[in-house]
Amino acid sequence: MNTTYNPFNLHHILNANAMFSFTSGLFFVLARKPLGEFLGASPALMIDLAVVMFGYAALIAFNTQRPEISRGFTLFTVIGDSAWVLASILLLILPIFNFTSDAKWAIGITAICVDIFATIQFLEWRKQKGLSPTSSLRF
């Protein structure tokens, strides 16, 4: 296994994550009514999710424009994506939500995609160990 750190790999991964997040937010806005009905949620909630997704995408895109991505920001994206996956799992297993089978599949598949980003970013974060401790403090 190649464990050398190549910063361009992390830039590409984070750019893909930003595009996925932005596209998801756009989907939440453009399909808010049918998506809300599909998930059993209000269109207003879809707009709220879109705002979160646009903000997350912008934060990632802004940080990928820097010459060096800090170790702390890489960990932030791992935690953020992992929190999305955990929230998705809770949505699926808690009995307070009555999702259709199709909605559960959609939530699960999206969570798998986000988990792939979290895992790859975590592996890149581990390769960043050689960076100075102060570089991990900047966002």
N, C-alpha and C positions, 0 to 999 in steps of 0.2 A: 504494500500500500504506500502510495506517495504521500508523505506527510509534510512536504515543503509547502510553505505558504506563498501563494501567488495572489496578490491583491486584486488582479483583474478577474479572477474567478468570483470573488466575493462581490465585486461591482456588478457582474453579470447576474448573479443570483438575486441580489437585492433589486436590481432593475426589473427583473422578471417578477419579483414579488410586488413591486410597486405597480407594474402594469396589471397584474392579476387583481390587486386590490382596487385599482382605479376602474377596471372593467366591471368588477363586482358592484362597485358603487353606482356606476352608470346603469347597470342592469336593474339595481334596486330602484333607481329613479324612473327609468323608462317603463318598467313593467310593474310599478308599485301596486296598481290595482289588481291585476291578475295574480301577481306573486303574493300579495297580501291574502287574497282569497285562497290560493294554493296552500299557504302556510297557516292560514287561520289567524292572520294578524292584520292590523289596520294599515292602510296606505301611509299614514303618518309615521308608523314605526319603520316602514321601509325607507322613508326619507331620513329618519334619524340614523338608521344603519348606513345609508349612503353617505351622510355627512362624516360619520366615523371612518368609513372606508376611504373617502377622499382625503381626509386629514392624515390618515396613516400612510396612504400612497404618497402624498406630498412630502411628509416627513422623511420617508425612505428616499424619495427622488432627490430631495435637497441634500441629504447626507451622501448620496452616491456621487454627487458633483465635487465633493472634496477630494483632494489628492490622496489622502489616507483616511480610511474608515476606522474609527476608533473601536477598540475591543469592547468598550462599554456599549456603544451603539449596536454592535453586532449582537451582544447579549440581550439588549432591549428588544430587538426584532425576534429573537428566539423566544423570549418570554411572552411578547405580544401575540405571536402566532400560536404558541402553546396555550395561552389563555383562551384564544378563539376555539381551539380544538376541545379544550376542557369544557367550555360553555356549550359547545355543540353536543358533546357527550351527555352533559346534564340535561339539555333539552330533550334528548332522545330517551333517557332512562327515567326521568322524573314523571310521575303519573299526573302531574297537574296540567300537562299539555296533551292535547288530543290531536296529534298529527296523523294525517293519512299515511298509508304505506309509501306512496310516492313521495310525499314530503319528507318522510324519514330517510328515504334513499337519497334525496337531493341534499339534505343536511349532512348525511354521512359521507357522501362523495366529496362534497366541498371541504369537509373536515379533513379528509384524507389528503386532498391537494394542499391544504394549508400545513398539515403535518409534514409533508414532504419538504416544503420550504423551511419549516422549523428545524428539521433534521439536518438538511444540507447546511443551513446557516450555523447550526451548532458545531458541525464538523469543521467548518471554516473558522469559527471562533476558537476552537481548540488549537488550530494551527497558528493562530495569532499570538500564542503564548510568548513568543520572543519579543513582542513589542514592549516598550517601556511602560511601567506602571502608570505614569501620568497620562499616557495616550489613551488609557481606558476610561479616563474621567470625563473626556469631552464628548458632548452629544452634538 
